[in-house]
Amino acid sequence: MESAFSAVVVRVSSNGEGIPCLDATLFPDGGPKPGELVQIHGESNTGKSLLLHELIARVILPGNCGGHETGAVFIDCENSFNRLMLLSVMEKYILNLANPSVAASLTPQQIATIQRAALRRLLLVRCYSLEQYELSLVALPDRFLKDTALSYVLIDSVATFYWSKCTEQNLVRMDTFLRTQCKALRRLAEKWNKIVIFTKPSYFASGGTSRDFEYGSPLEGSSVSTQVSTLAGSSSRHLSVLNEFASSSASVTIEHRIELAEMDSPSPRSGSHEANEELRFNAFVTTQDKQYVRFYLIDSFGFNWIEQ
C-alpha cells in the first residue's frame, strides 16, 4: 500500500471550506462546489493531464499568488505527474497573478520558496493496478480525517485500468465501468464534502458500439458520440455535448464537463497565416443548462488561454 500512497508532501495549512471559483475561465458561473464532480475528456494530446496540473497549481498556490491555498490529492494512474511542468505552471501564475506587493520584490529564490511551500499542500498517489486504485479510494477517508484541508481529489484517468476489469471471462461495457466509477466518486464527494475532478479519453463510454463488450442490450439513455466536431461552436457539437450530458446524468450527475479538442478552424484574433499554423485548441465547458467555448494554446508554461 505504501507505493500506492507515496506523498510528495503531506501537510496542508488551510481550511477545507468550499472555494467560490477555482478558475473563472473554466467555471464562469463559479465553482466547482464541494460535493460536485468535474469530468475532463478529449482526444490524445489535447492537454487533459496538463489541465489537471493547471488546476492543481491554482488549488495549492497561496492566495497572494493567484491560488486558493488549500490541499489536493492527485491520484495518478497514467504516470502523468510531471514535477517540472507543475513548477513551470506555478511560476506562470506567480509571475502573472501575484499581488503587487509580492510581485514588486519577487526573485528566483522567492519564487522557489513559494513553489516548495505550495507543494506541501499536494498529496501524490501513484497507482499501477486496478487493485491499487480501488484501495487508494478506500483509504482516502482516513486521509481526509488526518488532514481536513484536503479539498480536491484529482484523478488521471478513471479509464486507465478498464482492461484489467474487462476480460474474456468478465466482459464489461465501458459505459457500465464508467458509471460504476462515477457512482463511487459521487459517494466520496458528497460524504466528505470534496470536489472530485477526473479525466477520461473521448472514446471511453462515448456511446459507440465498437468498443463495448458487455452482453445484452445497451444501457437505457446511453450517451451519444462525443467525437470532435470540425467547427468550434457548431450546432452539431453543441447538441452532441448537451445530449451526452443529459443522457449520462440520468444515472450519475456530473455538474461540470470540459471537453478538450484540437481546432480545425481558426480561433478568434488569429488573422495572420502564421498564427493559423500553430496548434490551437478549444474547450467546451458544459453545465446542466449552459455551454461555453474557450480557446487555448499549449506552450512550455502550460495552457495559454486566448482572449475572446
Phi, psi and omega in degrees: 000337182299321181292329180282339180234061176264114185270137169294310173208158192238341184264144177231133181247071180200167178277165183256021182283165183295150179259129183304313181208118181289316181206116185295334179292317183270335182231069185296338179265010182095166179096190359290158182261157176305136182095354183262159176250144175233124179252129174245121179221160182169173177288172177298147175066026173258355173103024181298308180294322179297321179296324175298319176299320178299315182291322177301316180301317180294326181290313192268342179291153179291159183298329181279005177233026177086007181253189182242357171054047176227184188257154180220145171251126177248110177268108188258102178263348185254004186055042186261350182295127182233103184299318181296320178295317179299320177297320178295317179296316178297320178299320178301312181292322179299314182290324186269333189240000181296145175302149181307322181295328178279315184298329184295336185238019182291134172232163177305324179292320179292322177299316179297322178295317178297318180297315180297318179296321179294321180297337178291349178265003183250129173251117181261127179240115179261128180239133182242006179203163177299321180297315178298320179298313181294321177294325178296318177297321179295325183280345184301317180306322177298322177295319180298322180292323180285327183225092186290349181277354176289106187256337185236143169238121180242134186231129177228101001230159179288348182264356189304315188258021179303316185288347172283334180271325183266109179232176178298328180274342183221082182281124183233131178284146181301318178302318180295315180298314181295319180297320178297316179298315182294324177297318179295319180291325177298314179299317180298314183296315184287318183293321185254005175058046180246162174258127182247125179239127182222159178247160171203154175291156180299321184290340189284117180057043182265003178102353178286165182252343186292339183247010180265135188229026177257131178291152179106182183283159179298157176298143176297130179074024180299148190283159178276168183297144178243033177295153185295133177279166183271354180221122181299131177077013181291160182295325180295319178295317181300313180293321181300312182294315181294323177296318178298318180299313184293317186288313184286332181288350176296332180260312179223122180284128173242113190290328183226130175236133179235112178256125180259136183210145173284140184276144172255359181224157183298145176270170179302149176062030177239064187284333185278157179294320182296320180297324182292340181281346178288152174286121181237150186226160171231156178239120176267112183258117187237129171250190184293335183226003182220160173220139178234153176240129178239152181239144183206159169247165174239125178228192185292346178256014177100218181285137175237097184288135182268132180298138181256000000 
